[in-house]
Each structure stands twice: as C-alpha cells, then as structure tokens.
Amino acid sequence: MTKHWSIYIARKEAGHSQADVAKKLGISKQRYGLKELGKAGFTVEEGKILSELYNMTLDELFSDEIKIGS
C-alpha cells in the first residue's frame, strides 16, 4: 500500500489534525496515521465519512492522482 496523498492533502487544506479526523472516524490517532500512510486500510464506512468531511468522491479520495486546491 502507498500513502494516501489525496486524503493527506484534503486533511491539511481543511486544517484538521490526524487526531481530529481519528475522532470523527472513532479510531485512535495512531491507527488513523497508519491508514493515511497506507500501512492499514480504510473501511467503506470510514471512506464514506471522509468523503462527506472533505466533499470528495471516494474515487477522488483514493486516487493515485494528486490534486492541490479546489
């Protein structure tokens, strides 16, 4: 697995910390960090929450393409 750059960038642009997002997902900051780094996978439910949080489709969130800005 590789780092989820789209999720990382979306989180940074929104001004969220890993702890903020982890709380919304109901997981620990450490677990979220592993998921963002691609060392653990996101569940479908977590993907839906991130999609709503960042107003992005699942395809955009988990794409290999990096998009900066809106």
Backbone as CSV, one residue per row, in Angstrom:
resi,resn,N_x,N_y,N_z,CA_x,CA_y,CA_z,C_x,C_y,C_z
1,MET,0.840,-1.174,0.000,0.000,0.000,0.000,0.893,1.248,0.000
2,THR,0.373,2.313,-0.546,1.121,3.565,-0.575,0.352,4.637,0.189
3,LYS,1.065,5.685,0.510,0.447,6.791,1.256,-0.726,7.359,0.471
4,HIS,-1.792,7.664,1.195,-2.989,8.254,0.590,-2.804,9.771,0.537
5,TRP,-2.107,10.240,-0.505,-1.788,11.662,-0.622,-3.025,12.533,-0.722
6,SER,-4.058,12.076,-1.434,-5.275,12.890,-1.580,-5.931,13.142,-0.227
7,ILE,-5.953,12.119,0.611,-6.544,12.267,1.943,-5.668,13.184,2.799
8,TYR,-4.373,12.984,2.718,-3.440,13.829,3.465,-3.608,15.300,3.074
9,ILE,-3.632,15.577,1.787,-3.758,16.955,1.299,-5.109,17.549,1.697
10,ALA,-6.179,16.776,1.545,-7.510,17.265,1.928,-7.540,17.604,3.420
11,ARG,-6.936,16.748,4.232,-6.899,16.993,5.681,-6.126,18.270,5.993
12,LYS,-4.976,18.438,5.372,-4.163,19.623,5.612,-4.878,20.894,5.146
13,GLU,-5.505,20.845,3.963,-6.218,22.019,3.443,-7.382,22.408,4.348
14,ALA,-8.003,21.414,4.984,-9.125,21.682,5.882,-8.654,22.132,7.266
15,GLY,-7.351,22.029,7.515,-6.821,22.433,8.815,-7.080,21.425,9.923
16,HIS,-7.311,20.179,9.543,-7.576,19.127,10.528,-6.281,18.423,10.918
17,SER,-6.207,18.046,12.164,-5.093,17.214,12.613,-5.488,15.748,12.438
18,GLN,-4.514,14.861,12.527,-4.842,13.433,12.484,-5.760,13.064,13.634
19,ALA,-5.552,13.681,14.787,-6.401,13.398,15.950,-7.843,13.819,15.687
20,ASP,-8.043,14.972,15.015,-9.400,15.442,14.687,-10.126,14.415,13.825
21,VAL,-9.452,13.952,12.785,-10.077,13.016,11.849,-10.283,11.661,12.518
22,ALA,-9.308,11.224,13.292,-9.437,9.948,14.002,-10.667,9.945,14.900
23,LYS,-10.907,11.064,15.573,-12.079,11.166,16.458,-13.365,11.030,15.656
24,LYS,-13.427,11.670,14.478,-14.625,11.572,13.638,-14.842,10.139,13.148
25,LEU,-13.736,9.404,12.951,-13.834,8.022,12.482,-14.017,7.024,13.621
26,GLY,-13.819,7.498,14.862,-13.969,6.623,16.024,-12.801,5.672,16.209
27,ILE,-11.596,6.123,15.797,-10.396,5.312,15.943,-9.310,6.152,16.617
28,SER,-8.214,5.501,16.989,-7.120,6.233,17.631,-6.330,7.030,16.597
29,LYS,-5.619,8.040,17.081,-4.763,8.840,16.209,-3.688,7.961,15.573
30,GLN,-3.154,7.035,16.346,-2.120,6.147,15.832,-2.656,5.270,14.694
31,ARG,-3.862,4.753,14.879,-4.475,3.904,13.845,-4.748,4.722,12.588
32,TYR,-5.251,5.943,12.772,-5.501,6.802,11.615,-4.195,7.074,10.870
33,GLY,-3.120,7.351,11.604,-1.826,7.603,10.991,-1.375,6.441,10.114
34,LEU,-1.580,5.227,10.596,-1.236,4.042,9.804,-2.067,3.962,8.532
35,LYS,-3.340,4.295,8.645,-4.231,4.247,7.484,-3.837,5.298,6.454
36,GLU,-3.535,6.505,6.905,-3.154,7.573,5.987,-1.831,7.236,5.287
37,LEU,-0.935,6.566,5.992,0.342,6.158,5.409,0.209,4.948,4.480
38,GLY,-0.967,4.329,4.485,-1.179,3.168,3.628,-0.710,1.869,4.255
39,LYS,-0.427,1.894,5.553,0.019,0.688,6.252,-1.148,-0.103,6.821
40,ALA,-2.333,0.458,6.738,-3.581,-0.202,7.132,-4.657,0.349,6.208
41,GLY,-5.704,-0.425,6.024,-6.754,0.000,5.101,-7.905,0.719,5.786
42,PHE,-8.564,1.586,5.024,-9.783,2.241,5.488,-10.961,1.324,5.217
43,THR,-11.949,1.345,6.094,-13.185,0.607,5.844,-14.067,1.426,4.910
44,VAL,-15.074,0.797,4.361,-16.008,1.512,3.496,-16.690,2.630,4.287
45,GLU,-17.077,2.342,5.510,-17.740,3.354,6.345,-16.815,4.536,6.606
46,GLU,-15.548,4.267,6.879,-14.586,5.355,7.088,-14.426,6.178,5.811
47,GLY,-14.407,5.504,4.675,-14.325,6.204,3.395,-15.508,7.126,3.182
48,LYS,-16.689,6.667,3.550,-17.898,7.495,3.415,-17.806,8.731,4.307
49,ILE,-17.332,8.558,5.521,-17.195,9.683,6.444,-16.191,10.696,5.890
50,LEU,-15.056,10.213,5.398,-14.048,11.107,4.817,-14.589,11.808,3.578
51,SER,-15.356,11.091,2.783,-15.957,11.660,1.575,-16.861,12.838,1.926
52,GLU,-17.676,12.672,2.949,-18.572,13.749,3.388,-17.784,14.880,4.044
53,LEU,-16.782,14.522,4.834,-15.986,15.517,5.551,-15.260,16.452,4.587
54,TYR,-14.719,15.890,3.513,-13.921,16.678,2.573,-14.636,16.985,1.263
55,ASN,-15.917,16.614,1.189,-16.720,16.884,-0.001,-16.016,16.379,-1.271
56,MET,-15.559,15.143,-1.184,-14.871,14.496,-2.300,-15.482,13.119,-2.516
57,THR,-15.422,12.639,-3.746,-15.898,11.281,-4.009,-14.867,10.286,-3.481
58,LEU,-15.287,9.035,-3.334,-14.352,8.000,-2.920,-13.226,7.853,-3.941
59,ASP,-13.574,7.972,-5.222,-12.552,7.898,-6.267,-11.511,8.996,-6.103
60,GLU,-11.945,10.204,-5.788,-11.015,11.316,-5.592,-10.135,11.086,-4.361
61,LEU,-10.749,10.596,-3.283,-10.005,10.370,-2.046,-8.924,9.309,-2.194
62,PHE,-9.243,8.255,-2.925,-8.332,7.124,-3.008,-7.630,7.013,-4.351
63,SER,-7.608,8.105,-5.085,-6.950,8.159,-6.391,-5.440,8.237,-6.229
64,ASP,-4.722,7.765,-7.236,-3.272,7.903,-7.253,-2.850,9.283,-7.740
65,GLU,-3.802,10.035,-8.306,-3.505,11.384,-8.786,-3.576,12.362,-7.616
66,ILE,-2.671,13.314,-7.625,-2.629,14.313,-6.562,-3.223,15.615,-7.106
67,LYS,-4.247,16.127,-6.404,-4.863,17.387,-6.786,-4.729,18.348,-5.609
68,ILE,-4.170,19.498,-5.878,-3.974,20.504,-4.825,-4.935,21.653,-5.084
69,GLY,-5.635,22.078,-4.035,-6.622,23.153,-4.169,-7.931,22.606,-4.677
70,SER,-8.959,23.484,-4.726,-10.271,23.017,-5.163,-10.517,23.320,-6.600
